[in-house]
Every structure is written in structure tokens, then in C-alpha cells.
Amino acid sequence: MDTSWKIMVVGAGTMGHGIAQCVAMAGFNVRIVDQFPGVLDKAKVLVKEHLEGMVREGRIDAELAEASFGRMEFHDDLEASATWADFVFEAVFEDLQVKRELFHRLGALTRPDVVLASNTSSFDIAKLCDVTQHPERVIGMHWFHPPQITPCIEVIPAGATSAETVETAKVIAEAVRKYPTACANSPGFVANRIQFAMAAEALAIVEEGLATPEEVDRIVTSSFGFRLSAFGPFEIADQAGIDVYLSIFKYLHEMLGRGQFAPPPLLEKMVQDGKLGLKSGAGFYNYGDGAADALRRTRDKRLFDRLALFRAERMDGSD
């Protein structure tokens, strides 16, 4: 992609300055805009420290760090920066009214062809389209903390969002070396809906006195959380067996009586159809001849690589 595009990031807080750093490291000129000078000053220090830390750890060279920081500008003038920008990331505080007011201003200040991308983690993107001139250029691009490291960006179009805007958002995400995936405009989108379902159950376990927060974290990071760094939940279900999953759902629902454990009709149908996952050749994914053995080899390699890192970090006496 042409890195001559000028990128504006509105909001210099935790997410904003990290997004801006990613953009600058990819070769784009970027302006971070925040109405609070103190926040801008802190962001400048944090970006510089993070780049210097990456150099010390051998992740980038000093030349890239210096060039990246040199491509970043810190401003408190939204109007001047809006007329300068070719693409806008919004990363202000997670307050819908604040975001709506900002998008109303951005819609009037920016050129009609400038994409306006919100980093909201849960709000309805249509609520931002409603207050923005040329709503077809409004889209959600949900980054994850820490944005300098975490690969995912959820790309969330609203009903008014154009296909061209979706494509531009994906191209920008890939240009800054992220891993974009489109998802529907619904509360929490995909990642947070799953993440907060897990958080709710973890909190319930602690409240019931079944485990401490530390014990929950140890178990999660060394079990299914460990696997989730290599495979998604549907890949893992196929590997474990759809019939096994259904049996566990039934047992948990019977013993705990909670609606979230009611056996999913989708799993029941898959078992009836003989789609049991890897062992039957089909589940959420289809596995051709030899695919099962190949996947097992891939699985073992990925997990052994992660196991070595896990042991180095958590089993050397530092945990």
C-alpha cells in the first residue's frame, strides 16, 4: 500500500498512542490528536520508551525506532489535523455520546472520501453513522490491547458502510501488519462477546469460592488458554470431538442448571449427522484424505513450540 497516506489518530490514551506507533512503524506519517496537552506529553514519552525497549530487546533496530518516532506528530488542534488526514482512527474514551459528538465533527471537518474508523470495543457502529456526513465511510476497526503487539483487528461495517470502505480498512490493517477479520455489527462484536462470557464464568467460580483469581489464571493459561494461542475454539472442538463436547454440555447443564450450558442444538445435529470432528473426517471443518494426520503434526509442532516458551516463562521459578 502507498505509505504516503496521512493517518490521524484521535485520542492519545492507552490504545491511541499504541495504534499511532504501529502506523508509524509501518512507514506512514501519523498525527496523534488529543485535547489534553498532558495526555499528549505522556503519550510521547510512552511511545519513545516502547520503541527504545524494542531496540534493547533486539526486536527492531535503532534506525527503525528513530524513523518511526520521526514520522509521528502530536497535536491538540483537531480541525487542522482533520483537513490534513487521508484516514482517521478514533480511539477516544469508551463513551458513546463522546464518540458521536466527535464523529459529527469529523464528518464536517474531513474530506468526504476519508474513512473514519472507530476503535470502539462494543458500541453499535450505526450510531456513529447516524451523526456523520457521508456515513458510507464510517466503520469499526477494533484493535486489542496492547495494540503494538496483538495481531487482531475486528473490521465492523454498519448497514450504511460501503464495500469500498471495508476494503480500505482491511488494506490499512494489513499494511500495519495486523490480521483483520470482518464481523457483524452486534453488541460486543465477536471477541468481547466470547471474552466476557469467559470472564463472567471465571468471576462466578471465584464468588462461589471454588478457586482464587490466581488459581483460575494458572489453570486457564496452562490449559485451554494455552491451546487458544494456536487454535480457535472450533478447531479445538473438532480435535477433541463434537460428541465429547455435547456430552460435557449435557453434564454441566444437568449438574449446574445454568442456561449457558444447555446443549447447543447445532452440536446435537452434528452428532446426529455423524460429524464428530477430526476423528470422523468432518466437523466444523472438513478433513480430506491425510488431513487428520497432517493436522495432528501441525498441532503438535505449534503446541510444543508454545510449551517451550511457557516453561521458560512460567516454570523457571519466576511464576
C-alpha positions as CSV (number, residue, x, y, z in Angstrom):
1,M,0.0,0.0,0.0
2,D,1.1,3.6,-0.6
3,T,2.5,4.8,2.7
4,S,2.2,8.4,1.6
5,W,-1.3,8.3,3.1
6,K,-1.5,10.6,6.1
7,I,-3.1,9.0,9.1
8,M,-4.7,10.8,12.1
9,V,-5.4,9.1,15.4
10,V,-7.8,10.9,17.7
11,G,-7.2,10.1,21.3
12,A,-3.7,9.7,22.8
13,G,-4.5,7.3,25.6
14,T,-3.6,3.7,26.1
15,M,-5.0,2.5,22.7
16,G,-4.4,5.7,20.7
17,H,-0.7,6.1,21.2
18,G,-0.2,2.3,20.6
19,I,-2.2,2.5,17.3
20,A,-0.2,5.5,16.2
21,Q,3.1,3.7,16.9
22,C,2.0,0.8,14.8
23,V,1.1,3.1,11.9
24,A,4.4,5.0,12.1
25,M,6.4,1.8,12.2
26,A,4.7,0.7,9.0
27,G,6.0,3.8,7.3
28,F,3.0,6.2,7.4
29,N,3.1,9.7,8.7
30,V,0.8,10.0,11.7
31,R,-0.7,12.7,13.8
32,I,-1.9,11.9,17.3
33,V,-4.6,14.4,18.3
34,D,-5.8,15.0,21.9
35,Q,-7.4,18.0,23.5
36,F,-5.4,17.5,26.7
37,P,-1.7,18.6,26.4
38,G,-0.7,16.4,29.4
39,V,-2.1,13.3,27.7
40,L,-0.1,14.1,24.6
41,D,3.1,14.6,26.6
42,K,2.6,11.3,28.3
43,A,1.9,9.6,25.0
44,K,5.1,10.9,23.5
45,V,7.1,9.6,26.4
46,L,5.4,6.2,26.3
47,V,5.9,5.7,22.6
48,K,9.6,6.6,22.9
49,E,10.1,4.3,25.8
50,H,8.3,1.4,24.0
51,L,10.4,1.9,20.8
52,E,13.6,2.0,22.9
53,G,12.6,-1.1,24.7
54,M,12.1,-2.9,21.4
55,V,15.6,-1.9,20.4
56,R,17.1,-3.2,23.6
57,E,15.3,-6.5,23.2
58,G,16.6,-6.8,19.6
59,R,13.1,-6.7,18.1
60,I,13.8,-3.7,15.9
61,D,17.0,-1.8,15.1
62,A,17.7,1.7,16.3
63,E,17.2,3.2,12.8
64,L,13.6,1.9,12.5
65,A,12.8,3.2,16.0
66,E,14.2,6.7,15.2
67,A,12.5,6.8,11.8
68,S,9.2,5.7,13.3
69,F,9.2,8.3,16.0
70,G,10.2,10.9,13.5
71,R,7.0,10.1,11.5
72,M,4.8,10.9,14.5
73,E,3.4,14.4,15.3
74,F,1.5,15.3,18.5
75,H,-1.3,17.9,18.1
76,D,-4.2,19.4,20.1
77,D,-5.8,21.0,17.0
78,L,-8.4,18.6,15.7
79,E,-9.6,20.9,12.9
80,A,-6.2,21.5,11.3
81,S,-5.3,17.8,11.6
82,A,-8.7,16.7,10.2
83,T,-8.1,18.6,7.0
84,W,-4.6,17.1,6.7
85,A,-5.7,13.5,7.1
86,D,-6.3,10.8,4.5
87,F,-7.6,8.2,7.0
88,V,-8.8,8.6,10.7
89,F,-8.6,6.2,13.6
90,E,-10.8,7.2,16.6
91,A,-9.5,6.0,19.9
92,V,-11.2,8.3,22.5
93,F,-12.7,7.2,25.8
94,E,-15.4,4.4,25.5
95,D,-18.4,6.7,25.9
96,L,-21.0,6.6,23.1
97,Q,-22.0,10.2,23.4
98,V,-18.4,11.4,23.3
99,K,-17.8,9.3,20.2
100,R,-21.0,10.5,18.5
101,E,-20.0,14.1,19.1
102,L,-16.6,13.5,17.7
103,F,-17.9,11.7,14.6
104,H,-20.3,14.6,14.0
105,R,-17.3,17.0,14.0
106,L,-15.1,14.7,11.9
107,G,-17.8,14.3,9.3
108,A,-17.8,18.1,8.8
109,L,-14.1,18.6,9.0
110,T,-12.6,15.8,6.9
111,R,-12.9,15.3,3.1
112,P,-15.9,13.1,2.1
113,D,-13.6,10.3,0.9
114,V,-11.7,10.0,4.2
115,V,-12.5,6.8,6.1
116,L,-13.5,7.3,9.7
117,A,-12.7,4.2,11.7
118,S,-13.8,3.8,15.4
119,N,-11.8,1.6,17.8
120,T,-14.9,1.0,19.9
121,S,-14.9,-2.3,21.6
122,S,-18.7,-2.8,21.8
123,F,-20.8,0.1,20.5
124,D,-23.2,0.0,17.5
125,I,-21.4,1.4,14.5
126,A,-24.7,2.6,13.1
127,K,-24.9,5.0,16.0
128,L,-21.8,6.7,14.6
129,C,-23.1,6.6,11.0
130,D,-26.2,8.4,12.1
131,V,-24.4,11.6,13.1
132,T,-21.7,11.6,10.3
133,Q,-21.8,13.3,6.9
134,H,-21.2,10.6,4.2
135,P,-21.9,7.7,6.6
136,E,-20.7,5.2,4.0
137,R,-17.1,5.9,5.1
138,V,-17.7,5.1,8.8
139,I,-16.5,1.7,10.0
140,G,-15.4,-0.1,13.2
141,M,-11.8,-1.2,13.5
142,H,-11.5,-2.7,16.9
143,W,-7.8,-3.1,18.0
144,F,-6.8,-5.2,21.0
145,H,-4.5,-4.3,23.9
146,P,-1.6,-3.9,23.7
147,P,-2.1,-2.6,20.1
148,Q,1.6,-2.6,19.3
149,I,1.6,-6.4,19.7
150,T,-1.8,-8.1,19.4
151,P,-2.4,-9.1,15.8
152,C,-6.2,-8.9,15.5
153,I,-8.3,-6.1,14.2
154,E,-12.1,-6.7,14.1
155,V,-13.5,-4.9,11.0
156,I,-17.1,-4.0,11.6
157,P,-19.3,-2.4,8.9
158,A,-22.7,-0.9,9.6
159,G,-25.6,-1.1,7.2
160,A,-24.5,2.2,5.7
161,T,-20.9,1.3,5.3
162,S,-19.7,0.9,1.7
163,A,-17.8,-2.1,0.4
164,E,-15.1,0.2,-0.7
165,T,-14.7,1.4,2.9
166,V,-14.5,-2.2,4.2
167,E,-11.8,-3.0,1.6
168,T,-9.8,0.1,2.5
169,A,-10.0,-0.7,6.2
170,K,-8.6,-4.2,5.5
171,V,-5.8,-2.9,3.3
172,I,-4.8,-0.4,6.0
173,A,-4.9,-3.1,8.7
174,E,-2.7,-5.4,6.6
175,A,-0.3,-2.5,5.8
176,V,0.4,-2.1,9.5
177,R,0.9,-5.8,9.8
178,K,-2.3,-6.7,11.6
179,Y,-4.7,-9.6,11.0
180,P,-8.1,-8.2,10.1
181,T,-11.3,-10.2,10.1
182,A,-14.7,-8.8,9.2
183,C,-17.6,-9.4,11.7
184,A,-21.2,-8.4,12.1
185,N,-22.2,-5.1,13.8
186,S,-23.7,-6.6,17.0
187,P,-23.1,-5.8,20.7
188,G,-19.6,-6.8,21.7
189,F,-18.8,-7.9,18.2
190,V,-17.1,-11.4,18.3
191,A,-14.0,-11.2,20.6
192,N,-15.6,-9.4,23.5
193,R,-18.7,-11.4,23.5
194,I,-16.6,-14.5,23.9
195,Q,-14.2,-12.9,26.2
196,F,-16.8,-11.6,28.6
197,A,-18.7,-14.8,28.6
198,M,-15.5,-16.4,29.9
199,A,-14.9,-13.6,32.4
200,A,-18.5,-14.0,33.8
201,E,-17.9,-17.7,34.5
202,A,-14.5,-17.0,36.0
203,L,-16.0,-14.4,38.3
204,A,-18.7,-16.8,39.3
205,I,-16.2,-19.5,40.1
206,V,-14.3,-17.1,42.4
207,E,-17.5,-15.8,44.0
208,E,-18.6,-19.4,44.8
209,G,-15.2,-20.0,46.5
210,L,-14.2,-22.7,44.1
211,A,-10.9,-21.1,43.2
212,T,-8.9,-17.9,43.8
213,P,-8.2,-15.5,41.0
214,E,-4.6,-16.7,40.9
215,E,-5.7,-20.3,40.7
216,V,-8.1,-19.5,37.9
217,D,-5.4,-17.7,35.9
218,R,-2.9,-20.5,36.4
219,I,-5.4,-23.1,35.2
220,V,-6.6,-21.1,32.2
221,T,-3.1,-20.1,31.0
222,S,-1.9,-23.7,31.2
223,S,-4.9,-25.4,29.7
224,F,-7.4,-24.2,27.1
225,G,-5.8,-20.7,27.1
226,F,-2.5,-22.3,26.2
227,R,-4.2,-24.0,23.2
228,L,-6.0,-20.9,22.2
229,S,-2.8,-19.2,21.2
230,A,-2.5,-21.9,18.4
231,F,-6.1,-22.8,17.5
232,G,-9.5,-21.3,17.6
233,P,-12.4,-22.7,19.6
234,F,-14.0,-24.6,16.7
235,E,-10.6,-26.1,15.7
236,I,-10.2,-27.3,19.2
237,A,-13.7,-28.7,19.3
238,D,-13.0,-30.7,16.2
239,Q,-9.8,-32.0,17.7
240,A,-11.5,-33.0,21.0
241,G,-14.6,-34.5,19.4
242,I,-18.0,-32.9,18.8
243,D,-19.7,-35.8,20.7
244,V,-17.4,-35.3,23.6
245,Y,-18.3,-31.6,23.7
246,L,-22.0,-32.4,23.6
247,S,-21.7,-34.9,26.5
248,I,-19.9,-32.3,28.6
249,F,-22.5,-29.7,27.9
250,K,-25.3,-32.1,29.0
251,Y,-23.5,-33.0,32.2
252,L,-22.8,-29.4,33.1
253,H,-26.3,-28.4,32.4
254,E,-27.7,-31.2,34.5
255,M,-25.4,-30.6,37.4
256,L,-25.3,-26.7,37.4
257,G,-28.7,-25.9,35.9
258,R,-27.4,-22.9,34.1
259,G,-28.8,-21.8,30.8
260,Q,-25.3,-21.1,29.2
261,F,-24.6,-24.8,29.5
262,A,-27.8,-26.0,27.7
263,P,-26.7,-28.4,25.0
264,P,-26.5,-26.4,21.7
265,P,-28.8,-27.6,19.0
266,L,-26.0,-27.2,16.5
267,L,-23.9,-29.8,18.3
268,E,-26.8,-32.2,18.7
269,K,-27.4,-32.0,14.9
270,M,-23.8,-32.5,14.1
271,V,-23.6,-35.6,16.3
272,Q,-26.8,-37.0,14.6
273,D,-25.2,-36.4,11.2
274,G,-22.0,-38.2,12.3
275,K,-19.9,-35.0,12.1
276,L,-17.7,-35.6,15.1
277,G,-14.7,-33.6,14.1
278,L,-11.2,-34.8,13.2
279,K,-11.9,-38.4,14.0
280,S,-14.8,-38.7,11.6
281,G,-13.3,-36.5,8.8
282,A,-15.8,-33.7,9.2
283,G,-17.0,-31.4,12.0
284,F,-16.9,-27.6,11.9
285,Y,-14.2,-28.1,9.2
286,N,-13.9,-30.8,6.5
287,Y,-10.8,-33.0,6.5
288,G,-9.8,-34.8,3.3
289,D,-7.6,-37.8,2.9
290,G,-4.5,-37.5,5.1
291,A,-5.7,-34.2,6.5
292,A,-6.2,-35.6,10.0
293,D,-2.6,-36.8,10.3
294,A,-1.3,-33.6,8.9
295,L,-3.3,-31.5,11.3
296,R,-2.1,-33.6,14.3
297,R,1.5,-33.0,13.2
298,T,0.8,-29.3,12.8
299,R,-0.9,-29.2,16.2
300,D,2.0,-30.9,18.0
301,K,4.5,-28.6,16.4
302,R,2.6,-25.5,17.3
303,L,1.9,-26.6,20.9
304,F,5.5,-27.9,21.5
305,D,6.8,-24.5,20.4
306,R,4.4,-22.8,22.8
307,L,5.2,-25.2,25.5
308,A,8.9,-24.3,25.4
309,L,8.1,-20.6,25.8
310,F,5.6,-21.4,28.6
311,R,8.1,-23.4,30.5
312,A,10.8,-20.7,30.1
313,E,8.4,-18.0,31.3
314,R,6.4,-19.8,34.0
315,M,8.3,-22.8,35.2
316,D,11.7,-21.4,35.8
317,G,10.9,-20.2,39.3
318,S,9.7,-16.7,38.2
319,D,5.9,-17.5,38.5
